[in-house]
Amino acid sequence: MNSKLPLALSMALALSTLACSPSSNDQETANNANTPAEENHAMQEAAAHTNPFFEPSPLFFNYPEFDKIRITDYVPAFERGMAEHLAEVKAIADQTDAPTIDNTLVPLERSGQLLDRVSAVFFNLSSADTNDEMEKIRSEMAPKLAAHGDQILLNGKLFARIQALYDQRDNLDLDPETYRLVEETYKNFVRAGAKLSPDDKEKLKAMNTELASLKTTFSQNVLNEVNASAVEVDDRTHLDGMSQANIEAAATAAEKKDMDGKYLIALLNTTQQPPLTNLKDRALRQRIMEASLARGSHGGPYDNRATLARIIKLRAERARLLGYKNHAAYRLENQTARTTTAVNDMLARLTPPAVANAKREAADLQKVIDAEGKDFKLQSWDWNFYAEKLRKQRYDFDESQLKPYFEMNNVLQKGVFFAANQVYGLTFKERHDLPVYNPDVRVFEVFDADGSPLALFIMDYFARPSKNGGAWMNAYVTQSKLLGAHPVIANHLNITKPPEGEPVLLTFDEVKTMFHEFGHALHGMFSNVEYASLAGTNVPRDFVEYPSQVNEMWAIWPQVLANYAVHYKTGEPLPQSLLDKVLATQKFNQGYATTEYLAAALLDQSWHQLSPDQVPDANGVLDFEEKALTQAGVKLVAVPPRYRSTYFSHIMGGYSAGYYAYIWSEVLDADTVEWFKENGGMTRANGDHFRQTLLSRGNSEDAMALFRTFSGRDPYIEPLLERRGLN
């Protein structure tokens, strides 16, 4: 999402970067015949139905009325929302009075609230709980919403008022946040093409419309192929090494596709796949990895090569039209990194030590293979399997020993929530009176340290066919003093749901992911600004991951870990000896983890630093990818990039030319962890300082200025190098 436009406009442009497969529990299909009486009843019901988006939700904190929303409500709400928004903007632009904050920027911030409401729900659910009908609507609305955004951002009369305020900003006696609003609004209109000639504006509109459709196609292809590429297994013996719960989940997935007696291993959106850690059958591991790597590039209905090439070319052409060397230069100007040189230099500095570590790790894994008397060279489908064996050898434990101590609800209540209480004074109460869009979803009211209601938190942790892979946070309602809006924030994970009656036991990575995503949630919930367009996580992309990464530290903080890491059956605490082994492994396999990440980040930059005439056609996509990885020094047979180009959904949306942001933010994160340790650790004073100086400020001030206010200095990179073993 373009996070620093007036809120309704940014929501209008927030075309979800991922799509989901059709829901397994879709409503009645069109060929189900109804009796005349049933049809009459349905018509009466439809006539009595009021579109729930047409008015603000009456529920607490304007929480969405999920129980009243119908699939048929979305398009009318989008259409009315866009019409109302354009009328509001026209009224602002057509004024004859001289522009002021109160007659131009404030009404612009207030505009488009209906569009905001429907966009928030639709695009959030199109990632969390989609179906065929929603995907059809998404394809239909993508170009319309892109055109709608252009009608506002390229409105000459509106921009003239904004420019007048910008030119006078130093003489208007503005408070710091409103001054920031003037600057950010002006900058976003200019970057959107407001200063282009009429002819160039028409070219830009055509590009944006086509890009919106192409990005939707790309993301739908990615998720459709994830389901289509599930690996079929006929014989249970081939699943040796997988947990009983995962085997049962594979059997259930097959049953749902009328493949009784077989097993389906679903793929996740990353290149590496979780089953590869434990599956003993090397041939099956190879099948899974090859299916993963082939996504979007082997012909068939979901081939993304042509779509990707066209998107990259259009982005390059659009950047040139707007006066930038390439798309990366355009994107990075608005980030804390600022330039392609800064990003290239950082990635180049990190790549050699990461690759050297990965090669040392590969040599160690090859020794394990050789010691077993096996006659093969380490491949990508072997890495996780033998890394887990080596971990057991070196540290005398494996991940399965940890899981009984990480029961999901315990981790949530006594880990994630407990840490938030200790650091920030927050308390939580589950709400059973608010509707949810899926039975697995839970809702909590969040109370501030003084007992006042702060936010609503939606927890959606289980994987399902209608949901995107990965983990993410989003906002259904964004905080704003101007609008009197309180945050309604959601976290999403993809934890495999066990059979009925069995406990939900997490891996250590899933535990850290829960803490990570809740860090994003805190960033949204603590927001305390006037304008929604500057609120919460509406910050530069290479800064947005920073607060969430900081929150991961509490997952292994002794006081927190002792509170939640207890055996789900006996209540016994995680043994200190096992904990010591867990902590000792924090740098284990970091060469691989860093290299696969850097390969993806470098691939992202390689694509987006191309000029229009350098972009290959569909047939050259894979050759370009291989050449780019080789030139960057990260082409390792056993270490493929975390995402290959044809299923790299991050770079279709907000992370285009921005996937470097995770490690850029980690510099700030690692430094901040050291700050907490140096200043007394887990204390309310430290938490309140972090909240007041940074988490609550959104984008009301320059991101790096916020960091310096918090820490008192510029960041150091050394803690990151130490953490990842790159020093």
N, C-alpha and C positions, 0 to 999 in steps of 0.2 A: 504494500500500500504506500502511495505517496503520502507521507505522514505529516507534511507541514503545509497543507492547503486548508482552507476552511473545511470543517469536518464533513459536511454533507458532500462536498465536492471530492474530498479524498476517498470517502466511502464509495462514491459513484465510480471512481477509477480503480477501486480495490478488487480487481478481477483475481479471484483466488488462484494461487500458483500451482495448486495440486488439484486433481480430481479424484473421485472415488468410483468404485465399481457399482453396478446396480445393486440396490438393496435386496437382500434375500427374502424380505418380508414386504414386498411391494403391495400396494392396495390392489383391488380387483383389476383385472385386465379388461381391455376394451371389448373383448368378445364374450364377456359374461352377460347373458341376456337378462333383462329385468322385466318384470310384469308391469302392466299399465299402472297398477296401484302403487308399486314400488317407485316407478318413474314419477308419478304425481307427488308422492311423499318427498322424493328427492328434490323436485322442483320447488315445493313449498319450503323445504328446509333451506335451499339455496337462497330463496327470496328473503327469508328471515335472517340469513347470515349477514353479519356486518364485518367488513374487512378489518381485522384487528390492527392493521398497520395505520389506518386512517386517523387514529387518535393515539396519543401517548398511552402506553400500557398503564392501567390503574394499579398494577401490582407494586409491591414494595420496591423502591428504587427504580421504578419503571422496568422491572424484570420482564422479559418477553412472555407473552401469553402462548406458550408452546402448545397448550391443549386446544387452543382455538384457531391456530394457524392451519390453513389448508393449502394444498399445492396450488390451487386456483387463485389464491390471494396474491401471489407474488407479482405476476405480470401487471395486474391493475394497479398495485401499489407502486411498482416501479414507474409505470406510465404517469400516474397522477403525481408521484413524487418529483419526476423530472419536470413536468409541466409547472408545478408550484414553484420549484426551485428557479426555473428560468424566469417566471413572472416576478419573483422576489428580486432576482438579480437585475432584471430590466428596470424595476422601480428604483433601485439604487443607482444604476447607470444613467437613467434619464433625468435625474434631479437637476434643477437649475441652480440650486444653492451651491456655494463653494464647498468643496469636500472637507469633511472633518472626520475625526475618528468615530464620532457618534452617528453620523449619517452615512458613513461608507463602510468602515471596517467592522464596526459592531453589528450592523444588520447583515453584513456578509457572513460573519460568524454565526449569526442566528438562523441563517437561511438554510433551506433544504432539510428540515428536521424529519419530514416523512421519508424522504429518500434515504436519510441516515438510518432510520429505524429498519426499513425493509432491507437495505444493503447489509447492515450488521448481521441480521438474522440469516438472510439467504446465503451470503458468502461464508459465514461461519459454518452453517449446516452443510453447505456443499462440500466442505472438507470433512466434517465430523459425522454426517449421517445422510448421505445423498442417495439418489435413486435415478432411474432413467429419465423421469419427467423433469427432475431438477437439472440434470445435465443438459437436457434439451433447452430448458429455459436459460441456462448459463450460456450456451452457444448463441442463443437468440439475443440475449441482452448485452453480451460483451461488446459488439461493435456499436450498439446504440448508446451504451454508457460512455464509451470512448468519445463518440461524437458529442454527447452531452457535455462532457468535460471540456472539449474544445470550444463549444459555444460560449462557455464562460471564460475560460482562460485566454481566448483570442478575441474577446469582446473589447473593441478599441475604446469605447466610451468609458467602460468600467476601468480599464487599465489607466486611462488618462487621469481618473480620480485617484487611483492608487499611486501613480507616479507623482502627482502633485503633493500628496501627503509625504511620500518618500523624500522629495526634494526639500520639503519644509521641516523634516523631522527634528532637526536640531533646534528649531525655534518654537516648538509646540509644547514645551514643558511637560513631556510625557514621562510617566513612570517607567522603570526599566522593562517591565514585561510588555507594555504596550509599544514601547520603542522597538523591542524585539519583534513584535507582531508586524509592525510596519515594514521592517527590513525583510522578514521572512516572506511576507505576502508578496512584496515587490519582486524579490528574488525568484520566487516560484512562478510568477506570471512571466517574467523575462525568460526563465529557463524553459517554459512551456511554449515560447514562440510569440509572445505578445508584441515584440518589436519587429517581427518579420513583415515583409511587404504583403499586400493582399494576395498576390499570386503564390508566394511561398507559404502563406497560411493555408491555402487550399491544398498545396502539396503535402503539408504537414498533416492536415486533417485526414487525407487519404491514407497516409502512412500509419497514423495512429489507429484508424479503423481496421486496417488490414492486420496490424500487429495484435490488436485485441483478439481478433478471431483466431489468428495463428497460435497465440499463446494458450488459448483455451483448447484448441485441437491438440497441441503438444501435451499439455497436462492430462487431458482425457486419455490420450494414447498411452501415457506412462502407466496410469493406474489400471486401465483396461488390460494392458499386457501383463502387469503384475499378476492379475488373476488368471489370465489365459496361460501364463507360463508356469503355473504351479506344477511341481514335478510329481509324476505319478509313480507309485511304488506298488508292485504286486505282492511281494513276499515280505512278511513282517520281519523275517530274519535279517533283511537288509537294513533294518532300522536299529540294529544293535548299537547301543551307546546312547541313544536318545532316552530321555526320561519317560516314565509311564504316562505322565500327563500330556506330554507333547505327542506321544504316539497316539493316544486317544483323541487328541485334537486333530491329528492328521486323518484318523479314521472318520471322525465326524465330518470333516471337510469333504471327504470323498463321498460319504453318504448323502450329503446335501446336493451332490451332483449325480446322484443315482449310480454311484460306483461302489456299491456294497462289496465288502471284502477287500477293498484296496485302500490305499493311503495317499493323501495329497499333501505335499510339503509346500506351503505357500511361501512366496518370496516377499521380502521387504524391499523398500526403495533403495537401500544401499547396495553396493557391489557385494561385499561380504555378507554371508547369511548365517544366522545363529546356529542352525543345525550342524554347520561344518566344524564346530568346536568339538562335538562329541561323536559324530557318526564314524564308525569304524570302517564301513564299506567305502574304500577309496574310489571305486567306480561310481558309486552314488554321489559321493562328494564332488567328483568331477562333473557329473551331469548337472548338479545344482549350480555350481559355479559357472559352467558354460551357458546354462539357461539365463543366469543373472547377467552375464557379460553381453549376451546377444540381444538383450532387450532393445527394441527400437531401431535395429540395424540389419535385420535379416529378411526384409521383404514382408509381405502380408499387410493386413489392414492397419497395424499399429506402428509401421515403420516411420520413424521420426526424422530421418536424415534430410529429406527435402524440406520439411517444416522448419527444422533447425537452421538449415542454410539460408532459407528465406528470412527468418527472423533476424539472424545475425547481419545479413545484408541490409535489411530495412533499418535496423538500429544504426548501422554505420552511416547510411545515407541520411538518416534523420540528424545524427550528430553533426555531420558536415553542413547540413542545411541550417542548423542552429549556431554554427560558427566554431565547432570543436573538431579537433583532429580525429577523434574516434569516440565510440560509445563509452569506453572506459574513462576517457578524459572528461566527458560530459558528466558521468555519474560521480566520479571521485571529487569533482569540484565542490560538491555539496556534502562531503563527508569529512571526518576529522583528518583523514589521510591527505586530502586535497589534490594530490597529483599521482599520475601513474608512476612517476619516478620514485616517489616515496614507497609505494606498494611494491614495485619491482625490486627496490633495494632491500626491503625487509624480507621478502620471499627469497631473494638470492642469498641473503645472509643466513637464513635458517636452513636452506636446502642442503648444502654440503654436510653439515654435522648430522642432520636427520638421516640422510641417505647412508652415510658412513655407519651410523648406528644400526640402520635396517640391514645393511650387508653383514655386520657382525652378528646380528640376531639370526640372519639366514644361515650363516655358517654354523652357529650353535644348533639350529634345528636340523641341519643336514647331518650333524654328528649323531643326533638322536635317531634319525632314520637309518644311518649306516650301522649304528650299534644294534639295531633290531634285525640286521641282516637283509634289509630291503635294498633292492637294486633300482632305485629311481632318484631323480633329482627333484628337489623341493619345488612344488608348484603352488599357485595361488590357492588351490583347493586343499592343500596340505597345511598351510600356514597355521591357521587357528587350531587345528587338531594337534599338531606337534608343539605349538606354543603352550597349549594347556598341559601336555605331557611334561614339558620342560618346567613349567611352573610347579607342577606337583613334585618333580625331582628336586628342584632348588629350594622350595619353601614348604614341602611336605603337606600340601593341602590343595584341594581343588574347589572350584566354585560351588559344587553341589554340597559341600560341607557348610557353606555360608547360608544357603537359601532357607533352611528351617528357622534361622534367626531373623529373617527379613519378611515377616508376614505383612501384607500390604497395608491393612488398616492400622496396624501398630506403627509402621513406618510413617504413615500419614499423621496420625493423632499424636503419637509420642515422640516422633522425630521431627517432621516438617513443621507441624503446628507448635510443638514444644519449643523448637528453636526460635520461631517467630515470637513466641511469648517471652522467652528469656532475653532476646535481643531488643525487641520493640514493644513488649507489653501487650501484644495482641491476644485475644481469646476468640474461640470459635464455637458456634452452636449450629448443629445440623437442622435444616429446615425441611420438613416433610410436607409442608402445605403449598409449596410452589411447584408448578408443573414442570416436567422434564420432557425432552424430545426422545429419550431412549430410557428404558427401565434401569440400565446400568449407571445412569448419571445421578450424581448426588450434589446437593446444594448446601452451602454453609453461609451463615451470616457471620461477618467478621466485625469484632468490636475493638475499638481503640483502647489504649491504656486507661483512659478515664471512664470507660464503660459505654461510650457513645457508639452508635452504629457507624461503621466505616465503609463497608462494601459488602457485596455478595460474591461468593466464590463458587464457581461451577467446576466440578471434578468429573472428568470423563476419561477413564484410564484403560478401558479394555479395547482390544482390537476387534474389528468386525468387518465383513466384506464391504459395508457401505462407508467405510472410514479410510481416510488417507493413512499411509504409513508414517512413521516418525513421531515426533513430539513437538507440541507448539502451545503458545498462549495466544488468546485473542480477547478482545473487549466487545461485549454486547452493548454496554453503555460506557462512554468515556467521561471522566470527571471534568466538570467545568463549573466554576463559581458563577459565571455569566448566565449559564443555562440552569443553574441549580441542580446539576446532574451529579449523582454519586456513582462510583465505579461498579460495574457488573463484569467480572473477569472470569475467564475460563482457562483451565489447563487440560491438555489432551496428551495421553500416552497411548501406546499400543502393546499392552501387557496381554499375554495369552490367557484367556479365561479358562480356569480348570473345570473339570466336570462338576456338576452340582454336588454340593456338600464338602468339597475338598478345599483346603486353604489356598489362598493366593500367595505364593512364595516367590519373592523377587530375587533376581540376580543383583550383584553389587552395582553393576552399571545402571540397572533400572532404579535402584535406590538413589543414585546420584542424579539421574534424570528427573526424578520427582523433586528433589531439592532445586535443581537447575530451573525447571519450569516455574516453580513457585517463586523463584527470584524475579522472573518476568512479572508474575502476578503481583508481587509486592511493589514493583515499579509502577504498575497501573493503579494499585489500590492506594498507595501513598501520595499519588499526584495531588497537588494542592495549588492549582493555578487558575487564572481567570478564564483563559480561552482554551476551548477543547482542542483546537488545532496545534496547541503547544503542550498538550497534556501527556502524562504517562510515558509510554514507550514511543511516542512520536519524536524520536531523536535520530541522529545519523545512524545509518545501518551498522557502521563499524564501532558504534558506542552502545547499541541496544543490547548486545550480548553480555556486556560487562557486568551489570548488576546481577544477572542470572548466574553467571559463572562465580561471582563472589559468594552467592548463597550456597554453592556446592560445598564450601568449606565446612559448614555445620554438619554435613553428613558424617564426617569422621572426627568431629570435635569430641573429645572424650566425654564431656558432660552429656552431650546429646546422644552419642552412640550408646552409652551405658543405659540410657532411658528407653531406647526403642529396640536395641538388638538383643532380644530375648527369645529363647526357643518357644515356638508356637504351641508345643505340647506341654513342656515341663515348666516353662517360665524361667528356666535357668539362663543367666546372662551369657553372652558370647564370651567364651574363654579368652583370657588375656593372651594366651599363647597363640590362639588362632587370629586374634586381632593384630598381634605383632606381625604375623605373617602377611596379613592383608596389607598393612601399612608398608611393609618391606617390599611389596610388589608394585608400589605405585609408579616406579620407573620401569618396571618390567614391560617389554614389548613397545616401549615408547618410540623406538626407531620406526617400527612399522606404522604405528598410529599416526605419528607426525608426517611420515612420508606419504601415506595414502591421502591424508588431508591436504598436504601441500600440493600433491599432484592434481587434485581437483581444483584447488585455488589457482594454480598456475594455468590449468586448462581454461578456466573461466577468463583469466586475463588475456590469454593467447587469442581466444575468440574475439574478445571485445576490444582488443587493441588493433584489429584489422581495419584497413581502409575498405571502402565498398568493392574496389576492383580486386582485392586480395581474397575475398570470401570464396571458398570452393563451392562447387555445386554438390548435389546430393551424393554423387558417386565419389567425391573427394573428401567427404566428411571424416571417414575413419583414417584415411591417409594423413589428413591434417592433424588429427588427434595424436597419432603415433609420432609424427615429426615434432609436434610441439612438446610432447613429453620427453622425447629424446634430447632435444635442444636444451630443455630446462634441466636435464640431468636427473630426471626422476623416472625414467623408463626402466623399471625392474620387472622381470617376468613374474616373480612371486608376489609383487606388491602392486596390484592394479589401483587406479585412482578410486577414491571412495564413491565417486559417481562418474560414469562415462558420459560423453556429451549427449547421447540420445535419450538418457533418462535422468539428466541433471536438472531436476525440476526447480531447484533453488534459483538457478540463473534465468528462469523464465519470468520470475517476479521480482521481488524486492532485492534479491541478492545478485542481480545481474551486475557483473564487474565488481561484486562485493562479497564473494565467498571468502576472501581473505579476512573478513571482519571477525571471524571467530578467534583467530590467533592474534589479530590486532587488539581485540578486546581483552584477550587473555594476558597481554602485557599489563594492562591496568588491573585486571583481576589479581594476578599473582602479587603485584606490588601492594594491592589493598589488603590481601591476606596478611602480608608481612606487617602492614600498618596496624591491623587489629592486634596481632601478636605483640608488637612492640608497645601498644598502648593498653595492655591489660586484658586482651582477649574478649570473651563473651560477656560484655557488660551493657547495661542499659545506656550508660553514658555514651559508649562507642556507637551503639545502634542508633540512638537518637541523633547523634552528630551526623552519621551517614545518611539518615533519613532527611534531616533538615537541610543539609548542604547539597544533597545530590538526588536522592530517590524521589523527593517530593517536588523537584523543580522542573521535571519534564524537559522541554526544549525552550524554557523561558530565558535561558542564557546559553552561551556557547558551551558545548560539551566539555572541551578541555579546560575551560575556565572553571566549570563546576568541579572537575576533578582536582584542580589546583586549590580551590576553596576548601574542598574536603581534606586533602592530604597536606596542604601547605607547600607543595613543590610539584615539579614535573615528574612524570613516572620514570621508574628505572626498569630496564629490560632484564637485568640480571636474575630476579626471582623466577621469571619465566624460563630462562635458559637452565637454571638449576632444577626446576620442577620437571622439565622434559628431558633432562640429561643431555642437554645440548651445549653445555659449557665445557 
